[in-house]
Amino acid sequence: MVRMVTATELRPDTYAWPVEAERLEVKAGRRHLAVNGLDLRLGTGVHGLLGPNGAGKTTLMRALSTVHRPSGGRLTLLGTDATESRSLRPLRRRLGYLPQHFGFYPRFTVREYVEYMAWLREMPKAAIPGAVQRAVERVGLTDRADSRLKSLSGGMLRRAGIAQAIVNDPALLLLDEPTVGLDPEQRVDFRTLLRELGAESCVVVSTHLVEDVVAACSNVVLMDQGKLVWQGLPADLTRFGEQGGTGDSAAERGYTTLLASHRSAK
Ligand SMILES: Nc1ncnc2c1ncn2[C@@H]1O[C@H](COP(=O)(O)OP(=O)(O)OP(=O)(O)O)[C@@H](O)[C@H]1O
């Protein structure tokens, strides 16, 4: 498939925030409002999305990836109304998404899988082979590029998932639990990659690992029960932890302190 690059794609960005949510509501299942009146603005950089189990992180990531349509409020992504069906196709070309549980054809090689995802995002055909090679190299899978997915370890598979998410150099990159299964060395390399990606795009990383957020993120977003609890610098999260709380590090104590004070204020 040959696709022309459109004038819209070449137009300089004029939006102030790659992600802008106002009183956003997103359902999980038929009835449960897992994101419930969320106000959020995210700029260029790496945003660590933290929150306890069930806080609504995955549901929010699904809405940001345009997989789930919001049931209320406003959601503007890369200057485009993400609740408007007609805008979704060009928007999706500029997104990258690693879901928490991602599907794949086990008989595909890493290269075939990343190529296929590039094709689904309607990348220009001639750009795909080079982009795939770059993405595979960036996640450290060059020597396994021609291995079938079914032969990879859990951590390698997740890195293949990250490669497909970044293959189109997305302006908005969404990574749900990307470090699950990565060994310590790979996690350190991944943090470096995150910082590189966040220099030019808006990267949202959902995780339970507070230390990953402190090491690699420029901004922390803390959610609970579908709402924004706190947003600020990793250094400020750490500072909260110096005043008490439970946890093994100052950042973890900051996390538990902020959650506890939010819950007691309700
Ligand atoms: N299909 C569903 N039907 C009904 N409720 C759901 C469904 N999926 C999720 N939920 C509920 O929505 C809430 C938010 O779930 P979500 O998976 O977004 O949270 P999370 O912050 O990603 O959690 P975790 O850290 O455990 O991954 C939870 O209370 C969950 O039980």
The ligand as a Tripos MOL2 file, in Angstrom:
@<TRIPOS>MOLECULE
LIG
   31    33     1     0     0
SMALL
NO_CHARGES

@<TRIPOS>ATOM
      1 N1        -14.3770   -4.9330   31.9670 N.pl3     1 LIG1
      2 C1        -14.5990   -4.3710   33.1490 C.ar      1 LIG1
      3 N2        -15.8340   -4.3590   33.6970 N.ar      1 LIG1
      4 C2        -16.0780   -3.7650   34.8800 C.ar      1 LIG1
      5 N3        -15.1370   -3.1310   35.6210 N.ar      1 LIG1
      6 C3        -13.8900   -3.1210   35.1200 C.ar      1 LIG1
      7 C4        -13.5450   -3.7190   33.8630 C.ar      1 LIG1
      8 N4        -12.2230   -3.5250   33.6490 N.ar      1 LIG1
      9 C5        -11.7620   -2.8290   34.7040 C.ar      1 LIG1
     10 N5        -12.7500   -2.5940   35.5960 N.ar      1 LIG1
     11 C6        -12.6330   -1.8560   36.8560 C.3       1 LIG1
     12 O1        -12.2350   -0.5480   36.5660 O.3       1 LIG1
     13 C7        -11.3370   -0.0580   37.5640 C.3       1 LIG1
     14 C8        -10.0830    0.4710   36.9230 C.3       1 LIG1
     15 O2         -9.4080   -0.5940   36.2760 O.3       1 LIG1
     16 P1         -8.0070   -0.3290   35.5210 P.3       1 LIG1
     17 O3         -7.6000   -1.6530   34.9420 O.co2     1 LIG1
     18 O4         -8.1390    0.8260   34.6290 O.co2     1 LIG1
     19 O5         -7.0700    0.0530   36.7580 O.3       1 LIG1
     20 P2         -5.4750    0.1150   36.8660 P.3       1 LIG1
     21 O6         -5.1470    1.3600   37.6090 O.co2     1 LIG1
     22 O7         -4.8700   -0.0520   35.5280 O.co2     1 LIG1
     23 O8         -5.1850   -1.1570   37.7580 O.3       1 LIG1
     24 P3         -3.8590   -2.1120   37.8220 P.3       1 LIG1
     25 O9         -2.8150   -1.2990   38.5140 O.co2     1 LIG1
     26 O10        -4.3300   -3.2500   38.6650 O.co2     1 LIG1
     27 O11        -3.5000   -2.5110   36.4310 O.co2     1 LIG1
     28 C9        -11.1280   -1.2060   38.5350 C.3       1 LIG1
     29 O12       -11.9750   -1.0050   39.6540 O.3       1 LIG1
     30 C10       -11.5550   -2.4220   37.7640 C.3       1 LIG1
     31 O13       -12.0720   -3.4190   38.6260 O.3       1 LIG1
@<TRIPOS>BOND
     1     1     2 1
     2     2     3 ar
     3     2     7 ar
     4     3     4 ar
     5     4     5 ar
     6     5     6 ar
     7     6     7 ar
     8     6    10 ar
     9     7     8 ar
    10     8     9 ar
    11     9    10 ar
    12    10    11 1
    13    11    12 1
    14    11    30 1
    15    12    13 1
    16    13    14 1
    17    13    28 1
    18    14    15 1
    19    15    16 1
    20    16    17 2
    21    16    18 1
    22    16    19 1
    23    19    20 1
    24    20    21 2
    25    20    22 1
    26    20    23 1
    27    23    24 1
    28    24    25 2
    29    24    26 1
    30    24    27 1
    31    28    29 1
    32    28    30 1
    33    30    31 1
@<TRIPOS>SUBSTRUCTURE
     1 LIG1         1 GROUP 0 **** ****
